[in-house]
Amino acid sequence: MEIVPHDKPGRSRTGTLYDINVRVITEILGFGPNVQDDPDKVVNSWGFKIGDEEFGIWDYKGSQEYGQFSTYGNSAVLEKLFGVHYS
């Protein structure tokens, strides 16, 4: 499964990552936060593609402090990538 950075944030929240941090997400994806998002609400944001499918991960209003990140994209793929951290 090739993960390719993509400069668009997720369109809308479709899932959540729990008990995870920026370092672990970066290790799994192979790159750090790469999307400029709303600076008043989001500190870390990733956009990426796997094949033709778009995905996004971002924190929202401090959620990273609690180990939670919002996700956008195919839930089966995100569950495969993040295992027990995805819901």
N, CA, C and O atoms as a GROMACS GRO file, in nm:
protein
  348
    1MET      N    1   0.085  -0.117   0.000
    1MET     CA    2   0.000   0.000   0.000
    1MET      C    3   0.090   0.124   0.000
    1MET      O    4   0.158   0.152   0.099
    2GLU      N    5   0.091   0.197  -0.110
    2GLU     CA    6   0.175   0.317  -0.121
    2GLU      C    7   0.097   0.439  -0.072
    2GLU      O    8  -0.011   0.470  -0.123
    3ILE      N    9   0.154   0.508   0.026
    3ILE     CA   10   0.094   0.629   0.082
    3ILE      C   11   0.166   0.749   0.020
    3ILE      O   12   0.288   0.762   0.032
    4VAL      N   13   0.089   0.835  -0.046
    4VAL     CA   14   0.146   0.951  -0.115
    4VAL      C   15   0.091   1.078  -0.051
    4VAL      O   16  -0.030   1.096  -0.042
    5PRO      N   17   0.180   1.170  -0.005
    5PRO     CA   18   0.132   1.296   0.052
    5PRO      C   19   0.042   1.371  -0.046
    5PRO      O   20   0.065   1.369  -0.167
    6HIS      N   21  -0.058   1.437   0.008
    6HIS     CA   22  -0.158   1.509  -0.071
    6HIS      C   23  -0.187   1.638   0.006
    6HIS      O   24  -0.202   1.633   0.128
    7ASP      N   25  -0.194   1.751  -0.061
    7ASP     CA   26  -0.201   1.878   0.010
    7ASP      C   27  -0.342   1.924   0.050
    7ASP      O   28  -0.360   2.040   0.086
    8LYS      N   29  -0.439   1.836   0.043
    8LYS     CA   30  -0.576   1.874   0.080
    8LYS      C   31  -0.612   1.810   0.214
    8LYS      O   32  -0.585   1.692   0.236
    9PRO      N   33  -0.674   1.887   0.304
    9PRO     CA   34  -0.721   1.828   0.430
    9PRO      C   35  -0.846   1.743   0.405
    9PRO      O   36  -0.905   1.749   0.297
   10GLY      N   37  -0.885   1.666   0.503
   10GLY     CA   38  -1.007   1.587   0.491
   10GLY      C   39  -1.128   1.675   0.473
   10GLY      O   40  -1.133   1.787   0.525
   11ARG      N   41  -1.226   1.626   0.401
   11ARG     CA   42  -1.347   1.705   0.374
   11ARG      C   43  -1.440   1.714   0.494
   11ARG      O   44  -1.491   1.821   0.527
   12SER      N   45  -1.460   1.602   0.559
   12SER     CA   46  -1.544   1.599   0.679
   12SER      C   47  -1.504   1.478   0.761
   12SER      O   48  -1.456   1.378   0.706
   13ARG      N   49  -1.525   1.485   0.889
   13ARG     CA   50  -1.484   1.377   0.979
   13ARG      C   51  -1.566   1.251   0.952
   13ARG      O   52  -1.689   1.256   0.951
   14THR      N   53  -1.497   1.139   0.931
   14THR     CA   54  -1.566   1.011   0.912
   14THR      C   55  -1.523   0.909   1.015
   14THR      O   56  -1.581   0.800   1.023
   15GLY      N   57  -1.422   0.943   1.096
   15GLY     CA   58  -1.373   0.851   1.198
   15GLY      C   59  -1.280   0.922   1.293
   15GLY      O   60  -1.260   1.043   1.284
   16THR      N   61  -1.223   0.846   1.387
   16THR     CA   62  -1.137   0.903   1.489
   16THR      C   63  -1.021   0.809   1.520
   16THR      O   64  -1.038   0.686   1.522
   17LEU      N   65  -0.905   0.867   1.545
   17LEU     CA   66  -0.792   0.793   1.599
   17LEU      C   67  -0.785   0.823   1.748
   17LEU      O   68  -0.800   0.938   1.789
   18TYR      N   69  -0.762   0.718   1.829
   18TYR     CA   70  -0.755   0.732   1.975
   18TYR      C   71  -0.620   0.683   2.026
   18TYR      O   72  -0.555   0.600   1.962
   19ASP      N   73  -0.579   0.735   2.140
   19ASP     CA   74  -0.456   0.690   2.206
   19ASP      C   75  -0.338   0.686   2.111
   19ASP      O   76  -0.270   0.584   2.099
   20ILE      N   77  -0.315   0.797   2.043
   20ILE     CA   78  -0.208   0.807   1.944
   20ILE      C   79  -0.152   0.948   1.948
   20ILE      O   80  -0.217   1.039   2.000
   21ASN      N   81  -0.033   0.967   1.895
   21ASN     CA   82   0.026   1.101   1.894
   21ASN      C   83   0.088   1.131   1.757
   21ASN      O   84   0.089   1.046   1.668
   22VAL      N   85   0.138   1.253   1.742
   22VAL     CA   86   0.193   1.300   1.615
   22VAL      C   87   0.309   1.210   1.570
   22VAL      O   88   0.320   1.177   1.452
   23ARG      N   89   0.394   1.171   1.663
   23ARG     CA   90   0.509   1.088   1.629
   23ARG      C   91   0.467   0.955   1.568
   23ARG      O   92   0.523   0.912   1.467
   24VAL      N   93   0.369   0.890   1.627
   24VAL     CA   94   0.324   0.759   1.577
   24VAL      C   95   0.255   0.774   1.442
   24VAL      O   96   0.279   0.694   1.352
   25ILE      N   97   0.171   0.875   1.427
   25ILE     CA   98   0.106   0.897   1.297
   25ILE      C   99   0.211   0.922   1.190
   25ILE      O  100   0.202   0.868   1.081
   26THR      N  101   0.310   1.005   1.222
   26THR     CA  102   0.418   1.034   1.128
   26THR      C  103   0.494   0.907   1.090
   26THR      O  104   0.527   0.888   0.972
   27GLU      N  105   0.522   0.821   1.186
   27GLU     CA  106   0.592   0.695   1.157
   27GLU      C  107   0.509   0.606   1.065
   27GLU      O  108   0.563   0.546   0.972
   28ILE      N  109   0.380   0.596   1.090
   28ILE     CA  110   0.293   0.510   1.009
   28ILE      C  111   0.283   0.563   0.866
   28ILE      O  112   0.292   0.486   0.770
   29LEU      N  113   0.263   0.694   0.852
   29LEU     CA  114   0.245   0.752   0.719
   29LEU      C  115   0.378   0.770   0.644
   29LEU      O  116   0.381   0.765   0.521
   30GLY      N  117   0.485   0.789   0.718
   30GLY     CA  118   0.614   0.811   0.654
   30GLY      C  119   0.646   0.957   0.629
   30GLY      O  120   0.745   0.987   0.561
   31PHE      N  121   0.566   1.048   0.680
   31PHE     CA  122   0.590   1.193   0.667
   31PHE      C  123   0.511   1.266   0.775
   31PHE      O  124   0.411   1.216   0.826
   32GLY      N  125   0.559   1.386   0.808
   32GLY     CA  126   0.495   1.466   0.912
   32GLY      C  127   0.376   1.543   0.859
   32GLY      O  128   0.341   1.534   0.741
   33PRO      N  129   0.312   1.621   0.948
   33PRO     CA  130   0.198   1.702   0.906
   33PRO      C  131   0.235   1.785   0.783
   33PRO      O  132   0.341   1.849   0.780
   34ASN      N  133   0.148   1.784   0.682
   34ASN     CA  134   0.183   1.846   0.554
   34ASN      C  135   0.075   1.936   0.496
   34ASN      O  136   0.087   1.981   0.382
   35VAL      N  137  -0.030   1.964   0.572
   35VAL     CA  138  -0.140   2.045   0.520
   35VAL      C  139  -0.156   2.170   0.605
   35VAL      O  140  -0.161   2.162   0.728
   36GLN      N  141  -0.164   2.285   0.539
   36GLN     CA  142  -0.197   2.410   0.608
   36GLN      C  143  -0.348   2.410   0.631
   36GLN      O  144  -0.426   2.411   0.536
   37ASP      N  145  -0.386   2.410   0.756
   37ASP     CA  146  -0.528   2.405   0.791
   37ASP      C  147  -0.562   2.530   0.870
   37ASP      O  148  -0.478   2.619   0.884
   38ASP      N  149  -0.682   2.539   0.922
   38ASP     CA  150  -0.727   2.655   0.999
   38ASP      C  151  -0.642   2.669   1.126
   38ASP      O  152  -0.656   2.588   1.218
   39PRO      N  153  -0.555   2.769   1.134
   39PRO     CA  154  -0.465   2.782   1.249
   39PRO      C  155  -0.536   2.810   1.382
   39PRO      O  156  -0.476   2.790   1.488
   40ASP      N  157  -0.659   2.854   1.378
   40ASP     CA  158  -0.734   2.877   1.501
   40ASP      C  159  -0.793   2.749   1.559
   40ASP      O  160  -0.834   2.745   1.675
   41LYS      N  161  -0.797   2.642   1.478
   41LYS     CA  162  -0.860   2.518   1.522
   41LYS      C  163  -0.770   2.395   1.510
   41LYS      O  164  -0.788   2.298   1.584
   42VAL      N  165  -0.674   2.398   1.418
   42VAL     CA  166  -0.596   2.278   1.386
   42VAL      C  167  -0.446   2.308   1.398
   42VAL      O  168  -0.397   2.407   1.344
   43VAL      N  169  -0.374   2.221   1.469
   43VAL     CA  170  -0.229   2.234   1.483
   43VAL      C  171  -0.158   2.140   1.386
   43VAL      O  172  -0.062   2.180   1.320
   44ASN      N  173  -0.204   2.015   1.376
   44ASN     CA  174  -0.141   1.913   1.292
   44ASN      C  175  -0.242   1.857   1.194
   44ASN      O  176  -0.352   1.818   1.232
   45SER      N  177  -0.204   1.853   1.067
   45SER     CA  178  -0.296   1.804   0.965
   45SER      C  179  -0.218   1.733   0.854
   45SER      O  180  -0.118   1.785   0.805
   46TRP      N  181  -0.263   1.615   0.817
   46TRP     CA  182  -0.203   1.536   0.710
   46TRP      C  183  -0.307   1.514   0.601
   46TRP      O  184  -0.424   1.493   0.629
   47GLY      N  185  -0.263   1.519   0.479
   47GLY     CA  186  -0.344   1.479   0.364
   47GLY      C  187  -0.264   1.376   0.287
   47GLY      O  188  -0.143   1.392   0.269
   48PHE      N  189  -0.330   1.272   0.240
   48PHE     CA  190  -0.258   1.171   0.163
   48PHE      C  191  -0.355   1.093   0.075
   48PHE      O  192  -0.477   1.095   0.094
   49LYS      N  193  -0.296   1.025  -0.021
   49LYS     CA  194  -0.372   0.939  -0.111
   49LYS      C  195  -0.314   0.799  -0.107
   49LYS      O  196  -0.193   0.780  -0.092
   50ILE      N  197  -0.401   0.703  -0.122
   50ILE     CA  198  -0.363   0.564  -0.143
   50ILE      C  199  -0.440   0.523  -0.266
   50ILE      O  200  -0.563   0.512  -0.263
   51GLY      N  201  -0.368   0.500  -0.375
   51GLY     CA  202  -0.436   0.480  -0.503
   51GLY      C  203  -0.510   0.607  -0.539
   51GLY      O  204  -0.453   0.716  -0.534
   52ASP      N  205  -0.637   0.593  -0.575
   52ASP     CA  206  -0.719   0.709  -0.610
   52ASP      C  207  -0.798   0.765  -0.492
   52ASP      O  208  -0.871   0.863  -0.508
   53GLU      N  209  -0.783   0.705  -0.374
   53GLU     CA  210  -0.862   0.746  -0.258
   53GLU      C  211  -0.788   0.853  -0.177
   53GLU      O  212  -0.668   0.842  -0.154
   54GLU      N  213  -0.862   0.955  -0.135
   54GLU     CA  214  -0.806   1.063  -0.053
   54GLU      C  215  -0.836   1.038   0.094
   54GLU      O  216  -0.940   0.984   0.131
   55PHE      N  217  -0.739   1.080   0.179
   55PHE     CA  218  -0.752   1.063   0.324
   55PHE      C  219  -0.703   1.189   0.392
   55PHE      O  220  -0.625   1.266   0.337
   56GLY      N  221  -0.750   1.209   0.514
   56GLY     CA  222  -0.704   1.320   0.595
   56GLY      C  223  -0.704   1.283   0.741
   56GLY      O  224  -0.786   1.203   0.786
   57ILE      N  225  -0.611   1.341   0.815
   57ILE     CA  226  -0.603   1.326   0.960
   57ILE      C  227  -0.572   1.464   1.016
   57ILE      O  228  -0.486   1.534   0.962
   58TRP      N  229  -0.640   1.503   1.123
   58TRP     CA  230  -0.613   1.634   1.184
   58TRP      C  231  -0.658   1.634   1.329
   58TRP      O  232  -0.747   1.559   1.370
   59ASP      N  233  -0.594   1.721   1.405
   59ASP     CA  234  -0.641   1.744   1.542
   59ASP      C  235  -0.740   1.861   1.536
   59ASP      O  236  -0.741   1.937   1.439
   60TYR      N  237  -0.821   1.875   1.637
   60TYR     CA  238  -0.922   1.980   1.636
   60TYR      C  239  -0.933   2.041   1.775
   60TYR      O  240  -0.970   1.974   1.871
   61LYS      N  241  -0.902   2.167   1.782
   61LYS     CA  242  -0.915   2.243   1.907
   61LYS      C  243  -0.852   2.171   2.027
   61LYS      O  244  -0.916   2.154   2.131
   62GLY      N  245  -0.727   2.130   2.011
   62GLY     CA  246  -0.654   2.070   2.123
   62GLY      C  247  -0.672   1.922   2.142
   62GLY      O  248  -0.622   1.866   2.240
   63SER      N  249  -0.742   1.856   2.052
   63SER     CA  250  -0.767   1.712   2.070
   63SER      C  251  -0.638   1.630   2.075
   63SER      O  252  -0.637   1.522   2.133
   64GLN      N  253  -0.530   1.681   2.015
   64GLN     CA  254  -0.403   1.610   2.017
   64GLN      C  255  -0.351   1.594   2.160
   64GLN      O  256  -0.277   1.500   2.189
   65GLU      N  257  -0.388   1.686   2.248
   65GLU     CA  258  -0.347   1.677   2.388
   65GLU      C  259  -0.409   1.556   2.458
   65GLU      O  260  -0.360   1.512   2.562
   66TYR      N  261  -0.517   1.504   2.402
   66TYR     CA  262  -0.586   1.387   2.458
   66TYR      C  263  -0.565   1.262   2.374
   66TYR      O  264  -0.628   1.159   2.398
   67GLY      N  265  -0.474   1.271   2.275
   67GLY     CA  266  -0.444   1.156   2.191
   67GLY      C  267  -0.552   1.124   2.090
   67GLY      O  268  -0.564   1.010   2.046
   68GLN      N  269  -0.632   1.226   2.050
   68GLN     CA  270  -0.740   1.205   1.954
   68GLN      C  271  -0.720   1.290   1.829
   68GLN      O  272  -0.684   1.407   1.837
   69PHE      N  273  -0.746   1.228   1.714
   69PHE     CA  274  -0.735   1.295   1.585
   69PHE      C  275  -0.855   1.256   1.500
   69PHE      O  276  -0.897   1.140   1.500
   70SER      N  277  -0.909   1.351   1.428
   70SER     CA  278  -1.020   1.324   1.335
   70SER      C  279  -0.962   1.265   1.207
   70SER      O  280  -0.849   1.295   1.169
   71THR      N  281  -1.042   1.182   1.139
   71THR     CA  282  -0.998   1.123   1.014
   71THR      C  283  -1.105   1.140   0.907
   71THR      O  284  -1.224   1.157   0.936
   72TYR      N  285  -1.059   1.133   0.783
   72TYR     CA  286  -1.147   1.133   0.667
   72TYR      C  287  -1.096   1.023   0.573
   72TYR      O  288  -0.976   1.014   0.548
   73GLY      N  289  -1.186   0.943   0.522
   73GLY     CA  290  -1.148   0.844   0.423
   73GLY      C  291  -1.204   0.706   0.451
   73GLY      O  292  -1.278   0.685   0.547
   74ASN      N  293  -1.168   0.614   0.366
   74ASN     CA  294  -1.214   0.476   0.370
   74ASN      C  295  -1.179   0.412   0.504
   74ASN      O  296  -1.061   0.397   0.537
   75SER      N  297  -1.279   0.374   0.582
   75SER     CA  298  -1.256   0.322   0.716
   75SER      C  299  -1.180   0.190   0.716
   75SER      O  300  -1.102   0.165   0.807
   76ALA      N  301  -1.201   0.106   0.618
   76ALA     CA  302  -1.130  -0.022   0.613
   76ALA      C  303  -0.980   0.000   0.595
   76ALA      O  304  -0.899  -0.070   0.655
   77VAL      N  305  -0.943   0.096   0.514
   77VAL     CA  306  -0.802   0.128   0.491
   77VAL      C  307  -0.741   0.190   0.616
   77VAL      O  308  -0.631   0.153   0.657
   78LEU      N  309  -0.812   0.284   0.678
   78LEU     CA  310  -0.762   0.349   0.799
   78LEU      C  311  -0.747   0.248   0.913
   78LEU      O  312  -0.652   0.256   0.990
   79GLU      N  313  -0.839   0.155   0.924
   79GLU     CA  314  -0.830   0.052   1.027
   79GLU      C  315  -0.709  -0.038   1.001
   79GLU      O  316  -0.641  -0.078   1.096
   80LYS      N  317  -0.682  -0.068   0.876
   80LYS     CA  318  -0.565  -0.149   0.842
   80LYS      C  319  -0.436  -0.075   0.878
   80LYS      O  320  -0.341  -0.136   0.929
   81LEU      N  321  -0.431   0.056   0.852
   81LEU     CA  322  -0.312   0.136   0.883
   81LEU      C  323  -0.291   0.156   1.033
   81LEU      O  324  -0.179   0.142   1.082
   82PHE      N  325  -0.399   0.187   1.106
   82PHE     CA  326  -0.386   0.229   1.245
   82PHE      C  327  -0.436   0.127   1.347
   82PHE      O  328  -0.424   0.151   1.468
   83GLY      N  329  -0.491   0.017   1.303
   83GLY     CA  330  -0.532  -0.091   1.393
   83GLY      C  331  -0.622  -0.044   1.506
   83GLY      O  332  -0.724   0.022   1.482
   84VAL      N  333  -0.584  -0.079   1.629
   84VAL     CA  334  -0.668  -0.050   1.746
   84VAL      C  335  -0.685   0.098   1.773
   84VAL      O  336  -0.771   0.136   1.852
   85HIS      N  337  -0.605   0.183   1.709
   85HIS     CA  338  -0.617   0.327   1.730
   85HIS      C  339  -0.733   0.386   1.650
   85HIS      O  340  -0.774   0.500   1.676
   86TYR      N  341  -0.787   0.312   1.553
   86TYR     CA  342  -0.893   0.366   1.466
   86TYR      C  343  -1.030   0.322   1.513
   86TYR      O  344  -1.051   0.207   1.553
   87SER      N  345  -1.124   0.416   1.508
   87SER     CA  346  -1.263   0.383   1.538
   87SER      C  347  -1.353   0.470   1.452
   87SER      O  348  -1.476   0.460   1.460
   0.00000   0.00000   0.00000
